[in-house]
Amino acid sequence: MIVLPEAVRERAMRLADALPAYVYDLPALDAHAAGVRRALPGIELYYAVKANPDPALLRTLAPHVDGFEVSSGGEVAHVRSVLPRAPLALGGPGKTDAELTLDVHRLHVESPGELRRLIGTGRAADILLRVNLDVPVAGAALAMGGGATPFGMDPEGINECLELVRARDRDRVRTRGIHAHLASGLHAPEMLDLAKAVLSFGRDTGTWPEIGLGGGMAVSYDDPEERFDWEAYGRGLSEMWRPGETLRIEPGRALTAYCGWYLTRVIDVKRVHGEAFAVVTGGTHHLRTPAAKGHDQPFAVLPTGRTGSGVTDEPVTVVGQLCTPKDVLARQITTSVNVGDVIAFGMAGAYAWTISHHDFLMHPHPTFHHLT
Ligand SMILES: *Cc1c(COP(=O)(O)O)cnc(C)c1O
């Protein structure tokens, strides 16, 4: 269960006959991002755009961040169209030659082969070398490092890259430092352990003006009130910082998850082989997050005053309109729910709409609304 802010409740009741819809709470995002910024004095803060590229979200974040981490030419063009002057750091394991020649503030190089192609283009670039360190990432929801993955390169690859830029093109391809994004879903103490490992590796390979520590700060879908401890993280990073170094982080999920709401309406409540199901308009083709991550999406039920039959205080599985058993938004949550109620799924501001298979079954797309 999740506490629904009054402004979201009000909008949900106004939209009740026009659901499904996404509602983004921009004042909440603004306050959250300001808090994160305050907790990280001296640290460069980039937002990982792939978590949610909604233009209004980008504009709301802009005053609180130093730049944006992007993963494709499409994201570069998109952020440029919304915020023409924002610094961009371009990463991603499969950059084409065309993407390598985009004019960005920083380029995260993911392999020696990619560096050779970059040198081959003849373009100038400020690069960070992305390392996949062999460090334990226990407790992570997703591991991009600490083992064989296509993300970044192992320490031998970094040495190979350093040889490459040393041998030639030193002035055109300027190595600014080391970058790592090793895991996601880690709490502040584990994130600080990772930072320590990345910094010590980086400092062993050279004297770099910049070290990128990635994103991956934990978000708890089980307990929406539990938040990443930005103060502890900020304190830990300032203790590790050395003069002359810029430390940069690039969270996505932990910045925008909380500001998004996916609102649906209950079409049917039924019991099948003894279990109660609530079927809602929309589903995981709009909000794939719970299917992708295997969790129950937290929600609140809003009676509309025009509600029909349902169930009271018992475990209910909330499903969408898709003809697949995978279209489950939340499983066996004890609640009361009736036909016609609005269900407001929270924590739908990151890796939600954009990671979903929108046109599977050809239901109408949700509408999008912004609280200002
Ligand atoms: C996705 C991604 C991020 C953001 O990760 P979150 O878990 O959303 O914080 C940061 N850096 C890189 C390189 C990424 O691929």
The ligand as a Gaussian input file, in Angstrom:
#p B3LYP/6-31G(d) Opt

LIG

0 1
 C       20.865000       2.807000     -16.422000
 C       22.130000       3.451000     -16.080000
 C       22.223000       4.349000     -15.017000
 C       21.066000       4.618000     -14.089000
 O       20.781000       3.505000     -13.299000
 P       19.636000       3.596000     -12.158000
 O       19.580000       2.212000     -11.614000
 O       18.397000       4.014000     -12.844000
 O       20.099000       4.600000     -11.166000
 C       23.418000       5.004000     -14.803000
 N       24.499000       4.762000     -15.594000
 C       24.464000       3.878000     -16.615000
 C       25.661000       3.669000     -17.431000
 C       23.287000       3.195000     -16.892000
 O       23.262000       2.308000     -17.883000

